[in-house]
């Protein structure tokens, strides 16, 4: 279950540098502006925005985008609860040499607890700042080789469209970035605001992938390599029928030792972790497909649709049908 962030979302900063894709800057602005309006309405403030959303540049000056559009900015680099690093098309070495303050800014904001999100080449900024060393990341497929060569300490996962680790989020492309924004809005502003934004903006988005189970990356920041292998195995086999006793034995552990080590490393009991994997997958299927509840139940590993529905409600406080209806219901923009 995603519990709204204990601290309200007050400021989002979107970085603009020379060669940035203007569409990725404005996409981020639109998503969070919509969330701000919906959140304001939910708080009884009418259409008063509750979130300050600023486009920032390293020197506070307007930026010329990849398509030669001059993008006005609101300020220079400043602290924020969420930082968005849009995709760009420019020589990265030149950008780093020209704007070393971006790297310092990211390091300081991350240390202060900011959520930092990179889209495609935007991920390079996080890696260059050293924030992704020893952590899982992804980027757009075209840049896999360059990224691996530049940042050998980063664990590049070429099979994922989204990754998260230690409040650092990576998205491979436009569609996965949309999924990431919805996730962050749900985390900070709650499910109803996120579902409203998804209805308003994503009504025609068609994915050729499963969005994945973002929100588990922080549970992989431990040093128990055997448990990490088991977590990765669970991500691939979450829908299979298996016994944890067998998983433990295959990795040279007793069930008691496995249970202790898994909870010590991840903070979750193995069964609860597995349930969350299944429920997060089910949420994606409910919002993005027309498959029946029974079919989705079976696809995520539950033969009993009634049991699945009860478990889904425990994790989300909504029935599967209501969760789907809130995403698919048509209404006005706000």
N, C-alpha and C positions, 0 to 999 in steps of 0.2 A: 504493500500500500504506500502511495506517495503522500506524505504528510506535508501540508503547506509549510514553507520556510518560517522559522520562528521570528526572523527579522523581516519586516515588510520591504518590498522592492521599491527603492526610492530613486535610483539613478541607473540608467543604462548608457554606456558610452560605446559608440561605433567608430572604429578607427578608419580614417580615410588617408591614403597616401597616393603619391603619383602612380598612375597606372591601375588604380583600383577599378574593379567592375562596378559601375554606378548602380546597376540593378541589384547587386548583393548588398550594397549600403542601404538602398531605399527599401529593399525587402525587409531587412532587419528593423528599419524605422517603422514600417507599416505594421509589422507583427506586434511590436511592443506598444505602438500607439493604440492599436485596437484593444490590446490587453488593458492598457491604461484607462481607456474609456469604459470598458466593460467593468473593470474593477471599481472605478469611480461610481458607476451606476449601482453596483452591488452594495457599495458603502453608503448609498443614499445621497450621493453628491451630484446626481444627474449626469450630465456629460462633462463633468470636470475631470480632467486627467489626474491620476494619482501618481504617475511615474514621470520623472524628468528623463527625456531621451535626447541625448546630445550626440551629434556627429562631431568628432574631434580630429584634429591633425597634429602632427608633432610640433608645429610652430604656431598653430592657431590661424593659419592662413588658408584661403580656399585651395582646393586641390583639383588638378586636371586629371580626369579619369581615362581609362583605357580607350574609350570611344570619343575622347576629346571634349567631354562635357565638363564644364567647370562646376565643381560641387562646393557650395557654401558650407562653412562649418560653424559650429556654435562656440567652440572654445579650443584651447590647446589641451594637452593631456591632463586628466583630472581623475581623482578616485571615483570608483563606481562599484555598485553591487554586482553588475554583470558587464563584462567587456566583450564586444563582438569584434572579431578580426576577419573582415570580409576577404573574398578572393581578389587577387590582383594579377596583372600581367606586366611585369617589369623585372629588371635584373635585381635579384635579391641582394647580392653583395653590394650593389650601389645603394640600395635602400638602407641597408644596415650601416654603411659608412656615412650616409647623409643624415640618418636619424637614430643615433645610438641611444637617445633618450627613450625610445620606444621600449627597448629591452629592459632598461632600469625601471620604467613605469610598470611593465608587466610583472617584474620580480617583486616590486613593492606592493602592488595590488594583490598578487597571489598570496603573499605573506600576510596581508591584512584580511584575507578571506574572500576575495572577489571570485566569482565564477567567471572563467575565461573560456571563450568559445572561438575556435578557428574553423573557417570554411575553406576547403581545398588548399590553395597556397597560403591562406591565412594561418594555417597550422605551422608554417615555417617560423613565424615569429615566436611562438611558444617554445619550439624546439631550440631556436637560436638563443633564447634567454635561459636555456638549461632547465626549464621547468618540466620537460618530458623525459629527462634522463631516467632510464630504468623503468619507464611506464609505457603502457600500451597507447598507441595512437594510430590514426589512419589519415589518409588524404586522397585527393583525386588520383585515379589510376595512372594517368599520364605522368605523374610526378613521383611514382613509387621509387624508381631507380635513383633519381637525383636525391630524394629525401633520405634513402638508405645510405647513400654515399656521404652525404653531408652530416648525418646524425646517427652514427652507428650505435650510440648508447640508447637510442629510443627503440622500443619494441614495436616495429611497424606491423600492423595486422592488415594484410592485403585482402582478407576475406570479409572485413567489416565495413559497413557504410558509416557507422557511428561508433565512437569509443568514448569512455569517460574514465578518469583516474584522478583522484585528489583535486576535485573541483575544476579539472581541466577537460574540456570537451572538444572532440574533433569530429567534423562532418566531411564526407567525401565530396559532396556536390550539392546542388540546389535542393533537391527533394529531401535528402537526408537532413539538410539544414532546417528545412521546415519542420521536420519531426523533432529536431533538437529544440527549436524555439517553443514548440507546443509543450515539450517536456518541462522546460524551464519555467514557462508561464504557469503550468500546473503546480510545479514545486513552490513557486513564490506566491501565486495568486489563487490557487485552488483549482479543483477539477472543473467547476462550472464555468469559470472564466476561460480556461484552456479549451474546453469543448466548444464554447461559443466562438472563440477565435478560429478554431478548426472548421466550424461550420461556415464562417464568413469568408475564409480565405482558401481553404483546401478542398472546396467542393468538387473540383475537377482533377485533382492530383491523382495520377495513377502510378503506383509503385511497381517496379519489377523485382522487388526484394522485400523481405520481411524487415520492418524497421528495427527489430532487435530489442534487446532487453537492457536499455540504458538504465543506469542507477546501480549497477553492480560493480563498477570499476573500482570504487573505493574499498571494496571488500577483497580486492586482489593485491593491495599494497601491504603484503606481508612477506616473510622470508621462508615459509614452509613450501618448498617446491612440490612436494608430493600432493599437498592439499590444492595447490594451484593447478596441477595436472588434473585433479579430480574435478575442480570447478570447470575447467575447459571441457572435460569429458561430459559433464552434466549439460553444458550449453549445447552440445551436439546431440545428446541422447535423452533430453528431458522428457520426451514423449514415449520413450521405451518402457517396457516392463522390466524391472530389475529390483534386486534387494540390496540395501546398503551393506548387509553382511558380506555379500559377494564382492562388492566394490572394495570394501576394506581388505578382504583377503587377497584380492588381486594386486593390491598395493602393499602387501606385507604387513598388515595391521590387524589387530583384533577389533571387533566392532566397538568395544568400549574405548580403546585408544583412538580409533578413528573419530568417534563422536567428540571426544575431548579435544583432539587436535583441530578438527574442522571448526568447532565453535570458538576455540581460542584464536584461530587465524582470521576467521571471517566475521565473528560476532553473531553468527546465526547457527542454529541447529540445522543439520543437513536436510531434514524434511521440510522445514520452513523455507530454506533456501530454494529447494526444488519447487515448492508450491509457488513461490514468487516468480521463478523463471517461467512456469507454466501460465500464471495469471498475466504477467506482462506480455507474453506472446498472445494470449487470448484477447487482451485489450487491443492489440494491433489488428488482429483479425476481425474483431467486432467493428472497429471504426473504419477499416479499409476494404472489407469484403461484404458480400451478401450471404455468406455461408450461414447455415442454420446453427442454432446454439448446440444442438446435438452433435453436428459435424465438428464444430470447433472444440467441443468438449473432448471428442475422440482424438482430434489431431494434437491436442496438447497433453494427452495421456490419461484421460478419464473416461472410462466406459459408461459410468453412471452420470447422466447429464444433470440429475437432481443434486447429486453430491457436488458436482462442479459448480452449479449455480449457488449453492450454499457457501462454498469456499470462496467463490468470486465476491460474494457480498461481504464476507468477513474481511477480505483484503481491500475492498474498494468502497464499501458502504452502499453499493448500488447492485441491483440485479443485472445480469448480462443484457437483458432486453432494454432496461432503462438506460444503461450505459450506452448502448448502441443508439437508442432513440435520441439521446441528448446530442450525439454527434451528428445525426442525420436529419434531425428536425430542421425545417426551413423557417427562418424568420428574418427580421430586418437586421441591418448591420450591427446595431447595438441594442 
